[in-house]
Amino acid sequence: MPFLDHVAELRKHLIRAIIGVIVAMGAVGIFWPMIKDFIMAPLKSDFITFKYFNIIGSWFGLDDMFGKSFDIKLMNLEVSGQFTSMIGVLLVAGLILALPWVVFQLFQFLKPGMTGKERKYANLMMFFTVFFFISGVAFSYYMVIPLSVNFMYYFTPFDAENQWTIMTYINMFVQTTLAMGIVFLLPIIVYFLAKIGLISPTFMTTYRKHAFIVILTIAAIITPADLLSMFIAAIPLLILYELSILIVKWVHRNNKEEIEKSLVK
């Protein structure tokens, strides 16, 4: 297929994906009160994460790890602050809701360049792409964001009261959620890089120590400015890196078998 035809095909699938996100944004907007409560839940001490940490602490004979009662109230200091924050939330929620459709459009564009065997596993790849992204979003919502909120709210080295704005919280929420969703796609990204021969099992294992530093750096960038959330975010990323090594080994073995079969023919 000529280059311009590829561009036209990509444009077609991008437009379809964008339309899907817009429709999903409208659908999410209908349930705005529910979405708003969902977004604001980590700002309260009765959030499920704090409850379970207290339960786990009691198993080890510890007092409540999050015993302080709080209900953080946000302020709006910008004329368009609440409108901008609402649009940001709807955009992210729409993207998450429409993610299967977006991934489907991406793979529809890639399918013509896939081999018969790769097309056979395309549906499985689409499932795992959505699964890893949603897992990252869920980890961000139930672990990174609430623990960061609790730490930063009670961190008062200057004895000054912490007062947050709606835009500050929503920006943190959106950026952390999307970033964790994207970095959780590491096994998928590594799979495609291994398929085209850009990385090998030797490369992944040799630079494991370097990867540890890179992962800590990425975790520091995508999380709020505290060490607690950084280390919490780094743990699943390290696990995903080890999983990626196994994926690269599997892809490398399959590539080797295909080459051997082609030589026999």
N, C-alpha and C positions, 0 to 999 in steps of 0.2 A: 504494500500500500504506500503511495507517495506521501511525502512529509506533510503537505497541506491537508491531505485526507485524514491523516492521524490527528492533526490539530482540530479539524472540523468534528471528528468523532469525539475527541476529548471535550470540546466545547459543548457538544450535545449532552454528554453524560454529566458534566458539571452543572449545566442549566437544570437538568432533571433533579440532581442532588440538592441544589439550592432551593428549587421549588418545594421539594419535600421538607426541607428545614423550615421554610416559611409557613407551610401548612401545619407542621408540628408546633411551631410557635403559637399559631392561632388556637390550636387545640389545647395547648398548655394554658394559654391565657384564660380560657373558660374556667379553669380550676385555680385561678390565681390565689384565692384565700388559702387553699390547701398548700399550694407551692410556697406562699409566704411563710406559713407556719413551719413548713419543712426546712426552709432556709434559716429561720430564726431559732430553731430548736437547739442548736449547739450553744446558744447564748444563755441557756438556763441550766441550773444545777440538777434538774431532774431528767436531763438528757440520758438516753439509754447507756451511752458509753461510760458515764460517771457512775451509774448504778452498778454496772457489771464490774468495774474496777473495784468498787467498794465491796462487792460480794467476793471477788477473788481475794482481796486483802483479808477479809474475815476468815477465809479458809486457812490462812497462815497466822491467824491470831493477831492481825494488825487492826488498828483503828481505821475508820473510814479514810481512804486515801483522798477522797474529795468530799470532805465533810462540810465545808462551808457552803451555805445557801446563797445563791446569787441569781439575779435576773437582769442581765445587762440591757439597759435601754440605750438605743442609738439616737443620735441627733442628726438633723439635716441642716447644713450650713450653706448649701448652694441652691440657687433658684431652681435649677433643673435637676438637682441631685436625686430626688426620688424617681423622677421620670427616667433619667439615664440608668439608674440602678435597676429599675424594673425591666427596661429593654435588655440590659446585660443578662439578667436572670432568665428572661424568656428566650433569649438567643441560645444560651447554654443548655437550658432545658429542652428546647426544640431540637438542638443538635443531638443530644443524648437520645431523645425519643425517636428521631429520624435516623439514628446511626445505622441500623440494619439496611435501610434504603440507600444511604450514602455509600456504605461498603459494597452493596450489591452493584451500584452504578460504577464504582471503581473497578470491580472485578469484571464487569461486562466490557469495560474498555481494555482490560488486560487479557481477556480470554483469547482473542485472535492470535496472540503471540505465545500462548501456552501449548505445551505438548498434550497429547491425548491423556497421558497419565496425570499431568498437572490439572487438566480440566476435570478429571475424575474426582480429585480431592479439593476442587475449588470451593464447594459448599462447606466442607470441613474448615477450610482456611477462613472463609467468611465468618463462620460461627466463632472460631477462636479469636479473630480480630475484634469482634464485638464483645466477646467474653472478657478478654484481657483489658479492654478499654473500660468497660463497666466495672470490672474488679478494681481498677485504679481509682475510678470515681468513688466507689463505695469505701475503699480504704481511706481516701482523703476525707470523706464525710464523717465516717465513724471513728477515725483515729487521729489523723493529722490535725484537722480543724478544731475539734473540741479540746484536745489537749493543748494546742497552741493558744486557743482562746483563754483557757483557764490560767495558763502560765503567764501570758502577757497581761491579763487583767489584774492579777495579783502581784505582778512585778513592779514594785514602787520604791526603787532605791532612793528617790528624792522626796518620798512621802507626799507626792502629788497625786491627786485623784485622776484615775484614767477615765476619760470620756471619749468614746469613739463616735465617728460619724457613719451614716449609712453607706456613703460611697467608699469609705475606707474598708469597712467590713465586706461589702459586696465585691469590691475589687480583689481583696484577699481570697474570698470564697471562690470566685470565678477562676482566678489565676491558679490557685492551688488545685482545684478540682480538675481543670482541663490539663494542667501540667502532669498531674499524677496519672490521668487517663492515658496521656501520650507516652510517658516513660514506661508504663506497664505494657506497651506494645513492643518492648525490646525483643522478646522471642520471635515475633512476627517479622520485625525488621531484620534480625539476624538470619532468619530462614531465607529471606530473599537475597541477602548479601552472600550467603553461602551458596545459593543456587547459581549465582552468576560468577562464583569463584573469587570474590573479593576477600573473604575471610576463610580460615581453615581451623580445624581443631587445635593444631599446634599454636596458631596465633592466639586463640582464645585462652589456652592454658598458660602459655608463656607470659602473657601480659595480664594475668589474673591480679597480681599485686597492684599494677598500674590502674587496672579497672576499679579496684577498691577506692583509690584516691579520686578517680573520675566520678564514681557513684556518689561519694560524700560531697563532692563539689556540686554535682547536679542537685542532690538533695538539699543543699544549702541555698541554691538559687531558686528552686521551685516552692520552697516552704517559707512560712513567716520567719522573721529574724530571731529565732531562738534555737538553741542546741537540741532541746528535747524533740521538737518536731523534725529536725534534720536527721537525727539518729533513728527516729521511728520510721521516717520515709525511706531511709537507707536499707533497713532490714529486708523488706520485700524485694527491693532492687537487687540486692546481693543474691537472694534466692533465685530471682529471675535470670540473673547472669549465669548461675550454675545450671539452670534449666536450659539456657541458650547454648551452653557448651554441649550438652547432650543432643540438642537439636542439630547443631553444626556437625557433630560426629555422625548422626543419622543421615543427614543430607550428603555428607562427604562419602559415606559408604555407598549410598544409592547412586551417586554420580559415578563412582568407581565401577560399580556393577554394570551401569549402562554403557560405559566406555568399553568395558571388557566384552559385553554382548555385541556391540557394534563392530569390534575388531574380529570377533569370531565370524560374523556374517561376511 
